[in-house]
Amino acid sequence: MELNEKNITMFGTQGCSDCQRSKKVLEAHHVAFDFVDLEVITDAAALAEQLAGRKSTPVISFPDGSVQVEPTDAELTSKLQELGLVA
């Protein structure tokens, strides 16, 4: 699997509460993102682990090349502000 470097990509699972929380933050700010369900696209788990440096979800990759792993709502919102995606 390859990342679309123009989009935000979140790796996670449907049952992950941290993933659901991060999805809600992105959706509340109307930020488009690609969701890669690691239970469906199992070969993507290696890429998520490589980006994160460990096995954790969510792993969120941003167009600027940065990555957040299990971010708090405040950390994720701050990153979206830094990227100019929210006010």
C-alpha positions as CSV (number, residue, x, y, z in Angstrom):
1,M,0.0,0.0,0.0
2,E,1.2,3.5,-0.8
3,L,0.0,6.8,0.9
4,N,-1.7,9.5,-1.1
5,E,0.6,12.3,0.0
6,K,-2.1,14.9,-0.8
7,N,-4.5,13.6,1.7
8,I,-4.7,12.9,5.4
9,T,-4.7,9.2,6.0
10,M,-5.9,7.5,9.2
11,F,-5.0,3.9,9.9
12,G,-7.2,2.2,12.5
13,T,-10.1,-0.2,13.1
14,Q,-13.8,0.3,13.5
15,G,-13.8,-1.0,17.1
16,C,-11.0,1.3,18.3
17,S,-12.4,4.0,20.5
18,D,-9.4,6.3,19.9
19,C,-10.0,5.9,16.2
20,Q,-13.6,6.8,16.5
21,R,-12.7,9.9,18.6
22,S,-10.2,11.1,16.0
23,K,-12.7,10.5,13.2
24,K,-15.2,12.7,15.1
25,V,-12.6,15.5,15.3
26,L,-11.8,15.4,11.6
27,E,-15.5,15.2,10.7
28,A,-16.5,18.0,13.1
29,H,-14.0,20.3,11.2
30,H,-15.2,19.0,7.8
31,V,-11.7,17.8,7.0
32,A,-11.5,15.2,4.3
33,F,-9.4,12.1,5.1
34,D,-8.9,8.5,3.9
35,F,-9.6,5.8,6.5
36,V,-7.7,2.6,6.2
37,D,-9.4,-0.1,8.2
38,L,-6.6,-2.4,9.3
39,E,-9.0,-5.3,9.8
40,V,-10.1,-5.1,6.2
41,I,-6.8,-4.0,4.5
42,T,-4.5,-6.2,6.6
43,D,-1.4,-5.6,4.5
44,A,-1.6,-1.9,5.5
45,A,-0.7,-2.7,9.1
46,A,3.0,-2.9,8.3
47,L,2.9,0.6,6.8
48,A,1.0,1.9,9.9
49,E,3.5,0.3,12.2
50,Q,6.4,1.7,10.2
51,L,5.0,5.2,10.3
52,A,4.2,5.0,14.0
53,G,7.3,3.1,15.1
54,R,5.0,0.8,17.1
55,K,1.7,-1.1,16.9
56,S,-0.9,1.5,17.9
57,T,-4.0,3.1,16.4
58,P,-5.0,5.5,15.2
59,V,-2.0,6.4,13.1
60,I,-2.6,9.6,11.2
61,S,-0.4,10.7,8.3
62,F,-0.5,14.3,7.1
63,P,0.3,15.8,3.7
64,D,3.3,17.6,5.2
65,G,4.9,14.2,6.0
66,S,4.2,14.3,9.7
67,V,2.5,11.6,11.7
68,Q,0.5,11.5,14.9
69,V,-0.1,8.4,16.9
70,E,-3.0,8.2,19.3
71,P,-3.3,12.0,19.3
72,T,-5.5,13.8,21.8
73,D,-8.3,15.9,20.4
74,A,-6.3,19.0,21.2
75,E,-3.2,17.7,19.5
76,L,-5.1,16.7,16.4
77,T,-7.0,20.0,16.2
78,S,-3.7,21.9,16.7
79,K,-2.2,20.0,13.7
80,L,-5.2,20.8,11.6
81,Q,-4.8,24.5,12.5
82,E,-1.1,24.3,11.7
83,L,-2.0,22.9,8.2
84,G,-4.5,25.7,7.7
85,L,-7.4,23.3,7.5
86,V,-9.4,24.8,10.4
87,A,-9.5,28.3,12.0
